[in-house]
Amino acid sequence: MGVWHSCILSRRHVVKQLKYSVKPHKSDQILIAAGGSLLRIIGTVELPIKIQDLILHHTFYVIDRVVDEIILG
């Protein structure tokens, strides 16, 4: 089926390295990983993504347990 949401790992060094503020997540919403495990959403962060000469702003969920540091969905 594929990835429906974009996620970024919440490890302090990953989020600090980006120098963007994380907005706390105020909902009980969770995500389900491909393997079926539940992923707690810590917050969201809006990051610029550059594709050739086009810069887009995309919202990522900040997750506490993700295998990859960034998942674009």
Secondary structure, 3 states (H helix, E strand, C coil): CCCCCCEEECCHHHHHHHCCCCEECCCCCEEECCCCCEEEEEEEEEEEEEECCEEEEEEEEEECCCCCCEECC
